[in-house]
Amino acid sequence: MKDVTPLNDGWTLRHEGAPLPAVVPGCVHTDLHAAGIVPDPLLGLNETEVAWVGRRSWTYERQLAHDSGHERTDLVLDGLDTAATLTLDGRTLGSTRNMHRGYRFDVTGATGLLEIAFASAYDEAEAVRALTGDRPNVYPEPSQYIRKMACNFGWDWGPTLVTAGIWRPVRLEHWSTARLASVRPLVTVEDGTGRAEIRIAVERTDSGRERVLTVTASVAGVRAEARVEGDEAVVRLDVDAPRLWWPRGYGDQHLYDLTVELRDAGGVLDGWERRIGFRTVEVDRSADEHGTGFTLVVNGVRIFARGVNWIPDDVFPSRITPERYRTRLRQAADAHVDLVRVWGGGIYEDEAFYTACDELGLMVWQDFLFACSAYPEEQPLRGEVEAEARDNVVRLMPHPSLVLWNGNNENLWGFRDWEWEPELAGDSWGEGYYLGLLPRLVAELDPTRPYAAGSPWSGSWDHHPNDPAHGTHHSWEVWNRQDYAEYRADIPRFVAEFGWQAPPALATLHRALPGEDLAPDSPGMLHHQKAEDGNGKLNRGVARHFDLPGRDFDRWHYLTQVVQARAVAAGIEHWRSHWPVCAGTVVWQLNDCWPVSSWSAIDGDGRPKPLYHELRRVYADRLLTLLPTGDGGEGGPVLAVVNQAGAEWRTSVELRRVEADGTTLHRAVREVAVGPRSVVRIPVPEELVPGAASAKEFLVADADGLRALHFPVADKEFAYPAPEFDVDVEAVAGKRDTVDVVVSAHTLLRDLLLQADRLDPAAEADQGLRTLLPGERLRIRVTGCGSVDEARARSALFSAGAR
């Protein structure tokens, strides 16, 4: 049987000729910081102080000794970042130039000093640029000339920290006769039978070439065997009536252990084990009177995808533990998310990410790693792209959560709209990858899953790549130039990106900007705002609805977070109400890789913003919403009752036209029955509609504990009474550092928010923005808060109506 020796210990990093302790997996920045040579790159303005690190070459080394008794010993490296030369005892083993694939070198019988010398990623990129020529890029850094995490070179939410190092595990594999080189399970369901076709490739030693080899595979109590012919074998397993894997909210996530063994006459030589799930997945791209659809269909069920975009959860991804993956993805699942898009400027994530998605029922949309750039198709990049794609398709395809391969992020759109075409003057730019190489590889290696050429993409060049009526759409005009109400102007077939910015939690800012007198334009705040005119867009977004608070940072911080939550909710509520024409929304973005003002729902320290709690509301199976106008922007308010659950929803909706002081002017009840996975839209009766310019009236809809609101004018124009409320703090029996903050409203309290981190950096509240009418009470549970009295609780409460 194959033996494995981990090699993650015993490494040193050479700096100025001296050895420093090195952590593997890791990177140069984290090792230099641990040694006290550089400050924490994520704090204050330190990013600029460590820019030199990415422009130097670095060498990792350790002694290598082994005596396994096997015929063959391989040095296996799951990830090297990025351009490196490996030597062992002075002999060159080989070189690498791709962060996104693994490497294997024969080191049989060799011992001595193992050195991995990393070139500067900038030097490697410039050498490739000299071979291929210039290509346009949204950002000024040379990310498209090297197969490396593109956002290392900076993004509109991320720092420029160009890493190097051994970022994934290293080991020795000792084996004799033969080993399993790759295992590809093609898992489908046909007529109620689960089918697993296991395609296996083996590698043999010289002595193993004449041996008779067999492979056996088993799943769900079914076992089969096949002989290896040459270096390949196929084992087919049929499972009667398997329990299916479903996305969360549609059924259970049944998983089965699939085991594969390679044998010769002497016994087991190698083994492989993964968990798989039986399910079918396709994308319905049918044309209809609305355009061209893009609807995920799992196990024959059409799904409105409640999605989030995922970026690397740390700018140094080697620091992301399995526990951290699960925490962040659990947060997504708790917000009723059912799809996570792994964005193309990051990485193919660790196995722990996809395993957590399998278990949580989170569908994974996986981009191939191309983003916002024109990519040369010449060598040496083309060969690396193919090797990388083969490596990762084979690695990830066992996971049932993976439902879509996507060719790129925004590059097809960029070619058409971002003035690339004249600059390219006929040079390659990646189209051959997205429309040629990648779909061929997916069809060859993983034909059980759909492939999309890009996001956005209308399906062909017959339509604009970002046409909302065809395929996937990215909606960025609103954040960049318009009020969030403009989300309601279109009904795209599938919204794969849209979002609105806000700063992180206050406790996150205090940690990331130590000692800074916080202001929207203070040095650290501006440095941790990477978007072009980001603060200008934040301020304009606030000013459309509120009076800008001047130098009152606490008020500015609260209002920017309110507008972020309202903006994203406005888009989702509108688009969900138009199911099945619109078949999904994927919010930009779930998470952050450092403390920054960004579009995230969860900030760089893992603290939820108000947007996170709003996602829990608007992504719940049942949603009640009041849309300001009917279809096409005409008519009065419309009540939309959305039911994404699998059972009918019968409810009584109470509609009230209410004055600012809480007086009900008119009331009506509507009995509504909404079928499973469907929407009912009801025009609001005229007598319930507030005047179009009324500063004193608003509309409330309540049903089964859900509430929707419609205010006809902006907050700065509405006649809010001075907020009056009582606050009580109640200890929770048997729970340490946990209290209930009970707010009793005497006046209208719009978008009341308890910022729990103001009570303690570790504190969390179970609710976000809530609107209370006079006489209503709200109980907010706060954990991790220590001792809290009424005065401290009141100091952490904010509302939109306050002046």
Secondary structure as UniProt FT lines:
FT   STRAND          3..6
FT   STRAND          12..15
FT   TURN            16..17
FT   STRAND          18..21
FT   HELIX           28..34
FT   TURN            35..36
FT   TURN            41..42
FT   TURN            44..45
FT   HELIX           46..49
FT   HELIX           51..55
FT   STRAND          58..64
FT   STRAND          72..77
FT   STRAND          80..81
FT   STRAND          83..88
FT   TURN            89..90
FT   STRAND          91..98
FT   TURN            99..100
FT   STRAND          103..106
FT   TURN            108..109
FT   STRAND          112..118
FT   HELIX           121..132
FT   HELIX           143..145
FT   HELIX           150..152
FT   STRAND          165..166
FT   STRAND          170..175
FT   STRAND          178..190
FT   TURN            191..192
FT   STRAND          193..204
FT   HELIX           207..210
FT   STRAND          214..219
FT   TURN            220..221
FT   STRAND          222..227
FT   TURN            230..231
FT   STRAND          232..240
FT   STRAND          244..245
FT   TURN            248..250
FT   STRAND          256..264
FT   TURN            265..266
FT   STRAND          267..276
FT   STRAND          281..284
FT   STRAND          287..288
FT   TURN            289..290
FT   STRAND          291..292
FT   STRAND          295..298
FT   TURN            299..300
FT   STRAND          301..303
FT   STRAND          305..310
FT   HELIX           317..319
FT   HELIX           322..334
FT   TURN            335..336
FT   STRAND          339..342
FT   TURN            344..345
FT   HELIX           351..360
FT   STRAND          363..367
FT   TURN            379..380
FT   HELIX           381..396
FT   TURN            397..398
FT   TURN            400..401
FT   STRAND          402..406
FT   HELIX           411..417
FT   HELIX           420..424
FT   TURN            425..426
FT   HELIX           431..432
FT   HELIX           433..437
FT   HELIX           438..445
FT   TURN            447..448
FT   STRAND          451..452
FT   TURN            461..462
FT   TURN            465..466
FT   TURN            468..469
FT   STRAND          472..475
FT   HELIX           477..481
FT   HELIX           484..489
FT   STRAND          494..498
FT   HELIX           506..512
FT   TURN            514..515
FT   TURN            520..521
FT   HELIX           523..527
FT   TURN            532..533
FT   HELIX           534..543
FT   TURN            544..545
FT   TURN            550..551
FT   HELIX           553..576
FT   TURN            577..581
FT   STRAND          584..587
FT   TURN            604..605
FT   HELIX           610..618
FT   STRAND          622..627
FT   HELIX           631..633
FT   STRAND          638..643
FT   STRAND          649..659
FT   TURN            660..661
FT   STRAND          664..674
FT   TURN            676..677
FT   STRAND          678..683
FT   HELIX           686..688
FT   TURN            692..693
FT   STRAND          697..703
FT   TURN            704..705
FT   STRAND          706..710
FT   HELIX           715..717
FT   STRAND          725..731
FT   TURN            733..734
FT   TURN            736..737
FT   STRAND          738..745
FT   STRAND          749..754
FT   HELIX           756..758
FT   TURN            761..762
FT   STRAND          764..765
FT   STRAND          770..772
FT   TURN            774..775
FT   STRAND          777..783
FT   HELIX           790..795
FT   STRAND          797..798
FT   TURN            800..801
//
